Amino acid sequence: MKHLKNTKRPLILTIDGKADAVVQDAGANQRLLDIAARADASEGIRQALEDVRKGRVRPAREALAKFRRSRAIPR
């Protein structure tokens, strides 16, 4: 744990010379999770913009009306 806290770098554990596990401090793990969450959000935005560019969109009122009809939800 001292090594992890001092170096701020992950420790790679090996078995027979091959990487088998990585140990890292909680802060580093949280930073990786935060980066992954931002990447997921960015990809979602990219896909949405592509849908708009390719015309794969419809007005919200139209989509909601279709949803209500398909579920027999009264207005």
TIMARRO-648972 format. One line per 5 residues: their letters; for each residue y, x, z of N, C-alpha, C, O, CB. Coordinates in steps of 0.05 Angstrom, whole numbers. Atoms other than C-alpha are relative to their C-alpha. Glycine has a CB too. Example, Ala and Ser with C-alpha at 12.3 -4.5 7.8 and 13.67 -1.06 7.14 Angstrom:
% TIMARRO-648972
as) -24:18:0:-90:246:156:24:18:0:24:39:13:1:-20:25 ~ -24:-16:-1:-21:273:143:22:-15:14:44:-5:18:9:9:-29 .
% end
This chain:
% TIMARRO-648972
mkhlk) -24:16:0:0:0:0:25:17:0:45:11:-13:0:-19:24 ~ -23:-18:0:47:58:14:6:9:-28:29:10:-36:-4:24:19 ~ -4:-9:28:36:84:-56:13:-21:-17:32:-15:-32:-28:8:-12 ~ -11:22:15:51:16:-86:30:-4:6:46:-7:-11:-15:-26:4 ~ -28:4:-8:115:8:-46:18:23:-7:41:19:-15:1:-5:30 .
ntkrp) -17:-24:6:139:79:-58:5:3:-30:27:9:-38:-14:25:11 ~ -3:-5:29:126:83:-133:9:-25:-15:20:-23:-37:-27:9:-11 ~ -6:25:14:136:9:-151:-16:-2:-26:-9:-17:-44:30:-2:-7 ~ 17:0:23:81:21:-202:-27:-11:8:-36:-7:30:-2:28:-13 ~ 27:10:-6:13:-14:-207:-20:23:3:-16:44:-8:-9:-20:-21 .
lilti) 22:-19:-4:-50:22:-186:-24:-10:-16:-32:-33:-12:-7:4:30 ~ 22:9:17:-107:19:-237:-26:11:13:-29:35:18:3:11:-29 ~ 26:-8:-12:-177:19:-206:-20:1:-22:-22:-16:-39:-8:-21:22 ~ 19:-4:21:-233:45:-248:-29:-1:11:-33:4:35:5:26:-14 ~ 29:-2:-6:-309:40:-248:-12:15:-24:-9:7:-47:-13:-29:4 .
dgkad) 11:-17:21:-345:94:-287:21:8:-20:15:10:-44:-24:-14:-14 ~ -21:-10:17:-279:117:-315:14:-21:-17:31:-15:-34:-10:21:-18 ~ -13:22:15:-260:49:-344:16:-18:18:7:-24:40:-22:-16:-15 ~ -17:18:-16:-203:6:-319:-15:-26:6:-26:-39:-12:27:-6:-15 ~ 15:24:-8:-232:-51:-280:18:-20:15:14:-44:13:-23:7:19 .
avvqd) -19:18:-14:-174:-79:-238:27:14:3:29:39:2:-12:-7:28 ~ -27:-10:-5:-100:-71:-227:11:-12:26:9:-36:30:19:-6:-25 ~ -12:9:-25:-67:-75:-159:30:6:-2:39:28:-9:-13:15:25 ~ -29:-3:1:8:-86:-155:12:-14:24:0:-32:36:12:-10:-26 ~ -12:13:-23:57:-106:-101:9:-28:-8:11:-35:-32:25:16:10 .
aganq) -7:28:5:78:-179:-94:25:-3:-17:27:-21:-34:3:-14:26 ~ -25:1:16:148:-166:-122:-4:4:-29:7:-10:-46:20:20:11 ~ 6:-5:28:121:-136:-186:-14:-23:-13:-9:-30:-36:-16:26:-2 ~ 15:22:10:73:-193:-194:19:-24:-6:17:-37:-27:-22:-9:19 ~ -19:22:4:130:-244:-186:18:5:-24:24:-13:-39:17:-4:25 .
rlldi) -16:-7:23:172:-207:-237:-15:-5:-26:-4:-16:-45:9:30:1 ~ 16:6:24:115:-211:-288:-3:-30:-4:-1:-39:-27:-28:13:3 ~ 2:29:3:107:-285:-274:26:-12:-10:26:-30:-27:-7:-13:27 ~ -27:9:9:182:-296:-284:4:6:-30:14:-11:-45:22:13:17 ~ -2:-8:28:180:-258:-350:-17:-18:-17:-8:-27:-39:-8:30:-4 .
aarad) 18:17:16:120:-299:-374:12:-28:-2:10:-41:-23:-28:-1:13 ~ -12:27:1:156:-364:-355:23:-2:-20:25:-21:-35:9:-9:28 ~ -23:0:19:218:-345:-394:-11:2:-29:0:-11:-47:19:24:6 ~ 11:-3:27:175:-325:-454:-11:-27:-9:-8:-34:-32:-23:22:0 ~ 10:26:7:140:-393:-452:22:-19:-8:20:-34:-27:-17:-12:23 .
asegi) -23:18:6:207:-429:-450:12:7:-27:19:-10:-43:21:2:22 ~ -11:-9:26:233:-387:-508:-17:-8:-23:-7:-17:-44:3:31:0 ~ 18:8:22:172:-402:-550:2:-30:-4:1:-39:-27:-29:8:7 ~ -3:29:3:179:-477:-536:26:-6:-15:26:-24:-32:1:-13:27 ~ -26:4:14:252:-474:-559:-3:8:-29:7:-6:-47:23:16:14 .
rqale) 4:-9:28:232:-434:-621:-15:-21:-16:-8:-27:-39:-14:27:-1 ~ 16:20:14:180:-486:-639:16:-26:-5:14:-38:-27:-25:-7:16 ~ -17:24:3:229:-544:-628:20:4:-22:24:-14:-39:14:-6:26 ~ -20:-5:22:281:-511:-673:-14:0:-27:-2:-9:-47:14:27:5 ~ 15:0:25:228:-501:-726:-6:-29:-9:-4:-36:-32:-27:16:2 .
dvrkg) 5:28:6:209:-575:-721:25:-13:-12:24:-29:-31:-9:-15:25 ~ -25:11:10:282:-594:-731:5:10:-29:12:-6:-46:24:8:18 ~ -5:-11:26:289:-547:-790:-18:-12:-22:-10:-16:-44:-4:31:1 ~ 19:11:19:227:-576:-823:0:-31:-1:-16:-43:-15:-28:10:6 ~ -3:29:1:248:-648:-810:-22:-15:15:-26:-38:10:0:-9:-28 .
rvrpa) 22:13:-15:191:-662:-761:12:-12:26:2:-7:48:-23:20:7 ~ -14:13:-22:237:-703:-716:5:-29:-6:5:-37:-29:26:15:8 ~ -8:27:5:256:-775:-706:19:-8:23:18:5:45:-24:-20:-1 ~ -18:8:-21:310:-810:-666:-15:-10:25:-36:-22:23:19:-22:-9 ~ 14:7:-25:292:-821:-592:-5:-31:1:-26:-39:10:17:8:23 .
reala) 4:29:-2:303:-897:-598:-24:-8:-17:-40:-25:-8:25:-15:-11 ~ 23:7:17:253:-900:-655:-26:9:13:-46:-7:13:3:14:-28 ~ 25:-9:-13:201:-858:-618:-7:-17:24:-30:-23:28:4:30:9 ~ 5:17:-24:209:-899:-554:-9:-28:-8:-26:-39:5:25:-1:17 ~ 9:26:9:203:-964:-592:-29:0:-10:-44:-18:-3:19:-10:-23 .
kfrrs) 28:-3:10:139:-940:-626:-19:3:24:-40:-9:25:-3:24:-18 ~ 16:-4:-24:112:-918:-558:-4:-27:15:-26:-34:23:13:20:19 ~ 2:26:-13:128:-986:-527:-19:-19:-15:-35:-32:-3:28:-13:3 ~ 18:18:17:94:-1023:-585:-29:9:4:-47:-8:7:8:2:-30 ~ 28:-9:-1:32:-979:-580:-13:-5:27:-37:-6:29:-1:30:-6 .
raipr) 11:5:-27:25:-993:-505:5:-28:9:0:-36:32:14:20:20 ~ -6:28:-5:46:-1066:-509:18:-3:24:14:-20:42:-26:-15:5 ~ -19:2:-21:104:-1054:-462:23:-18:-9:36:-12:-29:10:29:8 ~ -22:18:8:154:-1111:-464:28:14:3:31:32:20:0:-26:16 ~ -27:-11:-2:227:-1094:-475:15:-9:23:38:-1:27:16:-7:-24 .
% end
